[in-house]
Amino acid sequence: MTAGYFLKEFAGDTPWIHLDIAGTAWTDKDKPYIPKGATGIGVRLLLSFLRTV
């Protein structure tokens, strides 16, 4: 959240978002919905959102 407030200072009036995904970017175990390795966390969420706008 701190990084978001920092970046906000540079965005001015431009619409923007900050996705803080670093802690969940990798998994060592296979899961039913995603294989082990890079998770791409946030990508599915962002795509799902973009399909609605």
PQR file of N, CA, C, O and H, with PARSE charges and radii, in Angstrom:
ATOM      1  N   MET A   1       0.825  -1.183   0.000 -0.4000 1.5000
ATOM      2  CA  MET A   1       0.000   0.000   0.000 -0.0000 2.0000
ATOM      3  C   MET A   1       0.872   1.251   0.000  0.5500 1.7000
ATOM      4  O   MET A   1       0.515   2.252  -0.620 -0.5500 1.4000
ATOM      5  N   THR A   2       1.986   1.205   0.673 -0.4000 1.5000
ATOM      6  CA  THR A   2       2.884   2.354   0.700 -0.0000 2.0000
ATOM      7  C   THR A   2       3.381   2.686  -0.702  0.5500 1.7000
ATOM      8  O   THR A   2       3.470   3.855  -1.077 -0.5500 1.4000
ATOM      9  H   THR A   2       2.277   0.392   1.177  0.4000 1.0000
ATOM     10  N   ALA A   3       3.704   1.652  -1.474 -0.4000 1.5000
ATOM     11  CA  ALA A   3       4.179   1.881  -2.843 -0.0000 2.0000
ATOM     12  C   ALA A   3       3.107   2.560  -3.681  0.5500 1.7000
ATOM     13  O   ALA A   3       3.416   3.405  -4.521 -0.5500 1.4000
ATOM     14  H   ALA A   3       3.632   0.702  -1.170  0.4000 1.0000
ATOM     15  N   GLY A   4       1.853   2.196  -3.456 -0.4000 1.5000
ATOM     16  CA  GLY A   4       0.749   2.826  -4.182 -0.0000 2.0000
ATOM     17  C   GLY A   4       0.667   4.317  -3.917  0.5500 1.7000
ATOM     18  O   GLY A   4       0.464   5.109  -4.837 -0.5500 1.4000
ATOM     19  H   GLY A   4       1.602   1.510  -2.773  0.4000 1.0000
ATOM     20  N   TYR A   5       0.823   4.692  -2.670 -0.4000 1.5000
ATOM     21  CA  TYR A   5       0.804   6.121  -2.333 -0.0000 2.0000
ATOM     22  C   TYR A   5       2.011   6.850  -2.929  0.5500 1.7000
ATOM     23  O   TYR A   5       1.905   8.006  -3.339 -0.5500 1.4000
ATOM     24  H   TYR A   5       0.988   4.048  -1.923  0.4000 1.0000
ATOM     25  N   PHE A   6       3.142   6.174  -2.974 -0.4000 1.5000
ATOM     26  CA  PHE A   6       4.330   6.762  -3.588 -0.0000 2.0000
ATOM     27  C   PHE A   6       4.095   6.995  -5.081  0.5500 1.7000
ATOM     28  O   PHE A   6       4.373   8.081  -5.590 -0.5500 1.4000
ATOM     29  H   PHE A   6       3.227   5.235  -2.641  0.4000 1.0000
ATOM     30  N   LEU A   7       3.587   5.985  -5.779 -0.4000 1.5000
ATOM     31  CA  LEU A   7       3.358   6.103  -7.221 -0.0000 2.0000
ATOM     32  C   LEU A   7       2.291   7.136  -7.555  0.5500 1.7000
ATOM     33  O   LEU A   7       2.346   7.780  -8.602 -0.5500 1.4000
ATOM     34  H   LEU A   7       3.361   5.103  -5.365  0.4000 1.0000
ATOM     35  N   LYS A   8       1.331   7.288  -6.669 -0.4000 1.5000
ATOM     36  CA  LYS A   8       0.251   8.259  -6.872 -0.0000 2.0000
ATOM     37  C   LYS A   8       0.797   9.668  -7.088  0.5500 1.7000
ATOM     38  O   LYS A   8       0.220  10.453  -7.841 -0.5500 1.4000
ATOM     39  H   LYS A   8       1.286   6.765  -5.818  0.4000 1.0000
ATOM     40  N   GLU A   9       1.895   9.984  -6.437 -0.4000 1.5000
ATOM     41  CA  GLU A   9       2.493  11.315  -6.561 -0.0000 2.0000
ATOM     42  C   GLU A   9       2.952  11.609  -7.984  0.5500 1.7000
ATOM     43  O   GLU A   9       3.018  12.772  -8.381 -0.5500 1.4000
ATOM     44  H   GLU A   9       2.364   9.347  -5.825  0.4000 1.0000
ATOM     45  N   PHE A  10       3.267  10.579  -8.750 -0.4000 1.5000
ATOM     46  CA  PHE A  10       3.777  10.765 -10.108 -0.0000 2.0000
ATOM     47  C   PHE A  10       2.690  10.634 -11.170  0.5500 1.7000
ATOM     48  O   PHE A  10       2.914  11.006 -12.322 -0.5500 1.4000
ATOM     49  H   PHE A  10       3.213   9.634  -8.427  0.4000 1.0000
ATOM     50  N   ALA A  11       1.536  10.122 -10.814 -0.4000 1.5000
ATOM     51  CA  ALA A  11       0.473   9.882 -11.792 -0.0000 2.0000
ATOM     52  C   ALA A  11      -0.293  11.146 -12.147  0.5500 1.7000
ATOM     53  O   ALA A  11      -0.862  11.243 -13.234 -0.5500 1.4000
ATOM     54  H   ALA A  11       1.354   9.820  -9.878  0.4000 1.0000
ATOM     55  N   GLY A  12      -0.311  12.099 -11.252 -0.4000 1.5000
ATOM     56  CA  GLY A  12      -1.069  13.324 -11.522 -0.0000 2.0000
ATOM     57  C   GLY A  12      -2.546  13.013 -11.685  0.5500 1.7000
ATOM     58  O   GLY A  12      -3.133  12.320 -10.854 -0.5500 1.4000
ATOM     59  H   GLY A  12       0.152  12.020 -10.369  0.4000 1.0000
ATOM     60  N   ASP A  13      -3.149  13.523 -12.750 -0.4000 1.5000
ATOM     61  CA  ASP A  13      -4.573  13.285 -13.015 -0.0000 2.0000
ATOM     62  C   ASP A  13      -4.815  12.071 -13.900  0.5500 1.7000
ATOM     63  O   ASP A  13      -5.958  11.790 -14.259 -0.5500 1.4000
ATOM     64  H   ASP A  13      -2.672  14.086 -13.425  0.4000 1.0000
ATOM     65  N   THR A  14      -3.759  11.348 -14.258 -0.4000 1.5000
ATOM     66  CA  THR A  14      -3.882  10.171 -15.112 -0.0000 2.0000
ATOM     67  C   THR A  14      -4.448   9.002 -14.311  0.5500 1.7000
ATOM     68  O   THR A  14      -3.913   8.671 -13.253 -0.5500 1.4000
ATOM     69  H   THR A  14      -2.830  11.576 -13.966  0.4000 1.0000
ATOM     70  N   PRO A  15      -5.526   8.365 -14.798 -0.5600 1.5000
ATOM     71  CA  PRO A  15      -6.056   7.181 -14.098  0.2800 2.0000
ATOM     72  C   PRO A  15      -5.004   6.061 -14.095  0.5500 1.7000
ATOM     73  O   PRO A  15      -4.324   5.845 -15.099 -0.5500 1.4000
ATOM     74  N   TRP A  16      -4.872   5.359 -12.980 -0.4000 1.5000
ATOM     75  CA  TRP A  16      -3.883   4.299 -12.867 -0.0000 2.0000
ATOM     76  C   TRP A  16      -4.296   3.327 -11.777  0.5500 1.7000
ATOM     77  O   TRP A  16      -5.166   3.632 -10.961 -0.5500 1.4000
ATOM     78  H   TRP A  16      -5.424   5.535 -12.164  0.4000 1.0000
ATOM     79  N   ILE A  17      -3.670   2.157 -11.763 -0.4000 1.5000
ATOM     80  CA  ILE A  17      -3.869   1.199 -10.675 -0.0000 2.0000
ATOM     81  C   ILE A  17      -2.509   0.621 -10.291  0.5500 1.7000
ATOM     82  O   ILE A  17      -1.576   0.612 -11.094 -0.5500 1.4000
ATOM     83  H   ILE A  17      -2.963   1.909 -12.426  0.4000 1.0000
ATOM     84  N   HIS A  18      -2.410   0.147  -9.072 -0.4000 1.5000
ATOM     85  CA  HIS A  18      -1.196  -0.500  -8.586 -0.0000 2.0000
ATOM     86  C   HIS A  18      -1.581  -1.891  -8.109  0.5500 1.7000
ATOM     87  O   HIS A  18      -2.375  -2.031  -7.179 -0.5500 1.4000
ATOM     88  H   HIS A  18      -3.168   0.154  -8.419  0.4000 1.0000
ATOM     89  N   LEU A  19      -1.023  -2.924  -8.739 -0.4000 1.5000
ATOM     90  CA  LEU A  19      -1.279  -4.302  -8.335 -0.0000 2.0000
ATOM     91  C   LEU A  19      -0.065  -4.804  -7.560  0.5500 1.7000
ATOM     92  O   LEU A  19       1.012  -4.969  -8.133 -0.5500 1.4000
ATOM     93  H   LEU A  19      -0.378  -2.810  -9.494  0.4000 1.0000
ATOM     94  N   ASP A  20      -0.229  -5.045  -6.285 -0.4000 1.5000
ATOM     95  CA  ASP A  20       0.862  -5.523  -5.445 -0.0000 2.0000
ATOM     96  C   ASP A  20       0.837  -7.046  -5.442  0.5500 1.7000
ATOM     97  O   ASP A  20       0.122  -7.654  -4.646 -0.5500 1.4000
ATOM     98  H   ASP A  20      -1.104  -4.912  -5.819  0.4000 1.0000
ATOM     99  N   ILE A  21       1.617  -7.665  -6.333 -0.4000 1.5000
ATOM    100  CA  ILE A  21       1.525  -9.107  -6.556 -0.0000 2.0000
ATOM    101  C   ILE A  21       2.798  -9.867  -6.204  0.5500 1.7000
ATOM    102  O   ILE A  21       2.862 -11.078  -6.417 -0.5500 1.4000
ATOM    103  H   ILE A  21       2.197  -7.171  -6.979  0.4000 1.0000
ATOM    104  N   ALA A  22       3.796  -9.201  -5.681 -0.4000 1.5000
ATOM    105  CA  ALA A  22       5.103  -9.828  -5.499 -0.0000 2.0000
ATOM    106  C   ALA A  22       5.056 -11.078  -4.624  0.5500 1.7000
ATOM    107  O   ALA A  22       5.707 -12.069  -4.954 -0.5500 1.4000
ATOM    108  H   ALA A  22       3.744  -8.217  -5.507  0.4000 1.0000
ATOM    109  N   GLY A  23       4.324 -11.065  -3.545 -0.4000 1.5000
ATOM    110  CA  GLY A  23       4.331 -12.192  -2.615 -0.0000 2.0000
ATOM    111  C   GLY A  23       3.655 -13.453  -3.123  0.5500 1.7000
ATOM    112  O   GLY A  23       3.859 -14.530  -2.562 -0.5500 1.4000
ATOM    113  H   GLY A  23       3.795 -10.260  -3.277  0.4000 1.0000
ATOM    114  N   THR A  24       2.868 -13.341  -4.154 -0.4000 1.5000
ATOM    115  CA  THR A  24       2.119 -14.503  -4.649 -0.0000 2.0000
ATOM    116  C   THR A  24       2.476 -14.847  -6.086  0.5500 1.7000
ATOM    117  O   THR A  24       1.693 -15.502  -6.773 -0.5500 1.4000
ATOM    118  H   THR A  24       2.703 -12.466  -4.609  0.4000 1.0000
ATOM    119  N   ALA A  25       3.636 -14.421  -6.552 -0.4000 1.5000
ATOM    120  CA  ALA A  25       3.997 -14.589  -7.953 -0.0000 2.0000
ATOM    121  C   ALA A  25       4.560 -15.968  -8.292  0.5500 1.7000
ATOM    122  O   ALA A  25       4.764 -16.265  -9.469 -0.5500 1.4000
ATOM    123  H   ALA A  25       4.272 -13.888  -5.994  0.4000 1.0000
ATOM    124  N   TRP A  26       4.817 -16.815  -7.300 -0.4000 1.5000
ATOM    125  CA  TRP A  26       5.439 -18.120  -7.553 -0.0000 2.0000
ATOM    126  C   TRP A  26       4.868 -19.148  -6.591  0.5500 1.7000
ATOM    127  O   TRP A  26       4.637 -18.848  -5.420 -0.5500 1.4000
ATOM    128  H   TRP A  26       4.652 -16.574  -6.344  0.4000 1.0000
ATOM    129  N   THR A  27       4.640 -20.366  -7.086 -0.4000 1.5000
ATOM    130  CA  THR A  27       4.202 -21.455  -6.212 -0.0000 2.0000
ATOM    131  C   THR A  27       5.061 -22.688  -6.472  0.5500 1.7000
ATOM    132  O   THR A  27       5.414 -22.977  -7.616 -0.5500 1.4000
ATOM    133  H   THR A  27       4.828 -20.609  -8.038  0.4000 1.0000
ATOM    134  N   ASP A  28       5.392 -23.404  -5.417 -0.4000 1.5000
ATOM    135  CA  ASP A  28       6.217 -24.605  -5.539 -0.0000 2.0000
ATOM    136  C   ASP A  28       5.394 -25.874  -5.717  0.5500 1.7000
ATOM    137  O   ASP A  28       5.950 -26.943  -5.968 -0.5500 1.4000
ATOM    138  H   ASP A  28       5.106 -23.169  -4.488  0.4000 1.0000
ATOM    139  N   LYS A  29       4.072 -25.766  -5.591 -0.4000 1.5000
ATOM    140  CA  LYS A  29       3.200 -26.938  -5.681 -0.0000 2.0000
ATOM    141  C   LYS A  29       2.149 -26.747  -6.762  0.5500 1.7000
ATOM    142  O   LYS A  29       1.660 -25.639  -6.983 -0.5500 1.4000
ATOM    143  H   LYS A  29       3.620 -24.898  -5.388  0.4000 1.0000
ATOM    144  N   ASP A  30       1.807 -27.849  -7.436 -0.4000 1.5000
ATOM    145  CA  ASP A  30       0.687 -27.812  -8.375 -0.0000 2.0000
ATOM    146  C   ASP A  30      -0.601 -27.590  -7.602  0.5500 1.7000
ATOM    147  O   ASP A  30      -0.764 -28.094  -6.491 -0.5500 1.4000
ATOM    148  H   ASP A  30       2.205 -28.749  -7.257  0.4000 1.0000
ATOM    149  N   LYS A  31      -1.506 -26.842  -8.190 -0.4000 1.5000
ATOM    150  CA  LYS A  31      -2.829 -26.631  -7.622 -0.0000 2.0000
ATOM    151  C   LYS A  31      -3.850 -27.010  -8.690  0.5500 1.7000
ATOM    152  O   LYS A  31      -3.513 -27.040  -9.873 -0.5500 1.4000
ATOM    153  H   LYS A  31      -1.374 -26.433  -9.092  0.4000 1.0000
ATOM    154  N   PRO A  32      -5.076 -27.297  -8.303 -0.5600 1.5000
ATOM    155  CA  PRO A  32      -6.071 -27.723  -9.293  0.2800 2.0000
ATOM    156  C   PRO A  32      -6.272 -26.715 -10.429  0.5500 1.7000
ATOM    157  O   PRO A  32      -6.635 -27.100 -11.540 -0.5500 1.4000
ATOM    158  N   TYR A  33      -6.043 -25.454 -10.159 -0.4000 1.5000
ATOM    159  CA  TYR A  33      -6.331 -24.421 -11.146 -0.0000 2.0000
ATOM    160  C   TYR A  33      -5.084 -23.771 -11.739  0.5500 1.7000
ATOM    161  O   TYR A  33      -5.192 -22.918 -12.620 -0.5500 1.4000
ATOM    162  H   TYR A  33      -5.748 -25.142  -9.256  0.4000 1.0000
ATOM    163  N   ILE A  34      -3.892 -24.168 -11.262 -0.4000 1.5000
ATOM    164  CA  ILE A  34      -2.655 -23.570 -11.776 -0.0000 2.0000
ATOM    165  C   ILE A  34      -1.478 -24.502 -11.501  0.5500 1.7000
ATOM    166  O   ILE A  34      -1.367 -25.042 -10.400 -0.5500 1.4000
ATOM    167  H   ILE A  34      -3.803 -24.861 -10.546  0.4000 1.0000
ATOM    168  N   PRO A  35      -0.598 -24.699 -12.484 -0.5600 1.5000
ATOM    169  CA  PRO A  35       0.569 -25.552 -12.252  0.2800 2.0000
ATOM    170  C   PRO A  35       1.633 -24.833 -11.431  0.5500 1.7000
ATOM    171  O   PRO A  35       1.601 -23.611 -11.287 -0.5500 1.4000
ATOM    172  N   LYS A  36       2.579 -25.611 -10.892 -0.4000 1.5000
ATOM    173  CA  LYS A  36       3.653 -24.982 -10.116 -0.0000 2.0000
ATOM    174  C   LYS A  36       4.489 -24.083 -11.022  0.5500 1.7000
ATOM    175  O   LYS A  36       4.564 -24.286 -12.234 -0.5500 1.4000
ATOM    176  H   LYS A  36       2.605 -26.604 -11.009  0.4000 1.0000
ATOM    177  N   GLY A  37       5.110 -23.092 -10.406 -0.4000 1.5000
ATOM    178  CA  GLY A  37       5.922 -22.135 -11.152 -0.0000 2.0000
ATOM    179  C   GLY A  37       5.323 -20.745 -11.036  0.5500 1.7000
ATOM    180  O   GLY A  37       4.672 -20.417 -10.044 -0.5500 1.4000
ATOM    181  H   GLY A  37       5.049 -22.927  -9.422  0.4000 1.0000
ATOM    182  N   ALA A  38       5.546 -19.938 -12.054 -0.4000 1.5000
ATOM    183  CA  ALA A  38       5.017 -18.574 -12.060 -0.0000 2.0000
ATOM    184  C   ALA A  38       3.493 -18.633 -12.100  0.5500 1.7000
ATOM    185  O   ALA A  38       2.916 -19.331 -12.934 -0.5500 1.4000
ATOM    186  H   ALA A  38       6.074 -20.205 -12.860  0.4000 1.0000
ATOM    187  N   THR A  39       2.850 -17.904 -11.204 -0.4000 1.5000
ATOM    188  CA  THR A  39       1.399 -18.002 -11.078 -0.0000 2.0000
ATOM    189  C   THR A  39       0.639 -17.093 -12.024  0.5500 1.7000
ATOM    190  O   THR A  39      -0.503 -17.385 -12.378 -0.5500 1.4000
ATOM    191  H   THR A  39       3.320 -17.337 -10.526  0.4000 1.0000
ATOM    192  N   GLY A  40       1.252 -16.000 -12.435 -0.4000 1.5000
ATOM    193  CA  GLY A  40       0.507 -15.040 -13.251 -0.0000 2.0000
ATOM    194  C   GLY A  40      -0.619 -14.410 -12.454  0.5500 1.7000
ATOM    195  O   GLY A  40      -1.608 -13.937 -13.014 -0.5500 1.4000
ATOM    196  H   GLY A  40       2.180 -15.763 -12.147  0.4000 1.0000
ATOM    197  N   ILE A  41      -0.453 -14.412 -11.131 -0.4000 1.5000
ATOM    198  CA  ILE A  41      -1.498 -13.886 -10.256 -0.0000 2.0000
ATOM    199  C   ILE A  41      -1.870 -12.474 -10.693  0.5500 1.7000
ATOM    200  O   ILE A  41      -1.005 -11.652 -10.995 -0.5500 1.4000
ATOM    201  H   ILE A  41       0.350 -14.797 -10.676  0.4000 1.0000
ATOM    202  N   GLY A  42      -3.112 -12.222 -10.719 -0.4000 1.5000
ATOM    203  CA  GLY A  42      -3.595 -10.912 -11.131 -0.0000 2.0000
ATOM    204  C   GLY A  42      -3.935 -10.846 -12.601  0.5500 1.7000
ATOM    205  O   GLY A  42      -4.781 -10.046 -13.000 -0.5500 1.4000
ATOM    206  H   GLY A  42      -3.815 -12.890 -10.473  0.4000 1.0000
ATOM    207  N   VAL A  43      -3.297 -11.669 -13.420 -0.4000 1.5000
ATOM    208  CA  VAL A  43      -3.567 -11.640 -14.858 -0.0000 2.0000
ATOM    209  C   VAL A  43      -4.991 -12.094 -15.131  0.5500 1.7000
ATOM    210  O   VAL A  43      -5.715 -11.439 -15.881 -0.5500 1.4000
ATOM    211  H   VAL A  43      -2.610 -12.320 -13.096  0.4000 1.0000
ATOM    212  N   ARG A  44      -5.403 -13.209 -14.533 -0.4000 1.5000
ATOM    213  CA  ARG A  44      -6.781 -13.683 -14.738 -0.0000 2.0000
ATOM    214  C   ARG A  44      -7.780 -12.683 -14.188  0.5500 1.7000
ATOM    215  O   ARG A  44      -8.817 -12.437 -14.805 -0.5500 1.4000
ATOM    216  H   ARG A  44      -4.815 -13.741 -13.924  0.4000 1.0000
ATOM    217  N   LEU A  45      -7.482 -12.107 -13.036 -0.4000 1.5000
ATOM    218  CA  LEU A  45      -8.358 -11.104 -12.439 -0.0000 2.0000
ATOM    219  C   LEU A  45      -8.482  -9.890 -13.348  0.5500 1.7000
ATOM    220  O   LEU A  45      -9.586  -9.400 -13.586 -0.5500 1.4000
ATOM    221  H   LEU A  45      -6.640 -12.307 -12.535  0.4000 1.0000
ATOM    222  N   LEU A  46      -7.362  -9.407 -13.853 -0.4000 1.5000
ATOM    223  CA  LEU A  46      -7.367  -8.238 -14.725 -0.0000 2.0000
ATOM    224  C   LEU A  46      -8.110  -8.528 -16.022  0.5500 1.7000
ATOM    225  O   LEU A  46      -8.889  -7.693 -16.482 -0.5500 1.4000
ATOM    226  H   LEU A  46      -6.466  -9.805 -13.661  0.4000 1.0000
ATOM    227  N   LEU A  47      -7.886  -9.688 -16.619 -0.4000 1.5000
ATOM    228  CA  LEU A  47      -8.609 -10.058 -17.838 -0.0000 2.0000
ATOM    229  C   LEU A  47     -10.109 -10.147 -17.591  0.5500 1.7000
ATOM    230  O   LEU A  47     -10.909  -9.674 -18.398 -0.5500 1.4000
ATOM    231  H   LEU A  47      -7.253 -10.367 -16.246  0.4000 1.0000
ATOM    232  N   SER A  48     -10.481 -10.749 -16.483 -0.4000 1.5000
ATOM    233  CA  SER A  48     -11.896 -10.857 -16.136 -0.0000 2.0000
ATOM    234  C   SER A  48     -12.523  -9.477 -16.001  0.5500 1.7000
ATOM    235  O   SER A  48     -13.629  -9.247 -16.491 -0.5500 1.4000
ATOM    236  H   SER A  48      -9.832 -11.133 -15.826  0.4000 1.0000
ATOM    237  N   PHE A  49     -11.831  -8.564 -15.345 -0.4000 1.5000
ATOM    238  CA  PHE A  49     -12.337  -7.202 -15.196 -0.0000 2.0000
ATOM    239  C   PHE A  49     -12.442  -6.506 -16.543  0.5500 1.7000
ATOM    240  O   PHE A  49     -13.460  -5.881 -16.843 -0.5500 1.4000
ATOM    241  H   PHE A  49     -10.932  -8.751 -14.947  0.4000 1.0000
ATOM    242  N   LEU A  50     -11.397  -6.609 -17.357 -0.4000 1.5000
ATOM    243  CA  LEU A  50     -11.396  -5.918 -18.648 -0.0000 2.0000
ATOM    244  C   LEU A  50     -12.505  -6.414 -19.569  0.5500 1.7000
ATOM    245  O   LEU A  50     -13.000  -5.659 -20.406 -0.5500 1.4000
ATOM    246  H   LEU A  50     -10.570  -7.116 -17.113  0.4000 1.0000
ATOM    247  N   ARG A  51     -12.891  -7.660 -19.424 -0.4000 1.5000
ATOM    248  CA  ARG A  51     -13.993  -8.191 -20.242 -0.0000 2.0000
ATOM    249  C   ARG A  51     -15.333  -7.580 -19.870  0.5500 1.7000
ATOM    250  O   ARG A  51     -16.287  -7.664 -20.644 -0.5500 1.4000
ATOM    251  H   ARG A  51     -12.489  -8.274 -18.744  0.4000 1.0000
ATOM    252  N   THR A  52     -15.419  -6.967 -18.700 -0.4000 1.5000
ATOM    253  CA  THR A  52     -16.693  -6.381 -18.262 -0.0000 2.0000
ATOM    254  C   THR A  52     -16.807  -4.898 -18.574  0.5500 1.7000
ATOM    255  O   THR A  52     -17.885  -4.320 -18.433 -0.5500 1.4000
ATOM    256  H   THR A  52     -14.644  -6.898 -18.071  0.4000 1.0000
ATOM    257  N   VAL A  53     -15.716  -4.274 -18.994 -0.4000 1.5000
ATOM    258  CA  VAL A  53     -15.773  -2.828 -19.276 -0.0000 2.0000
ATOM    259  C   VAL A  53     -15.816  -2.542 -20.757  0.5500 1.7000
ATOM    260  O   VAL A  53     -15.866  -1.380 -21.160 -0.5500 1.4000
ATOM    261  H   VAL A  53     -14.840  -4.744 -19.108  0.4000 1.0000
TER
END
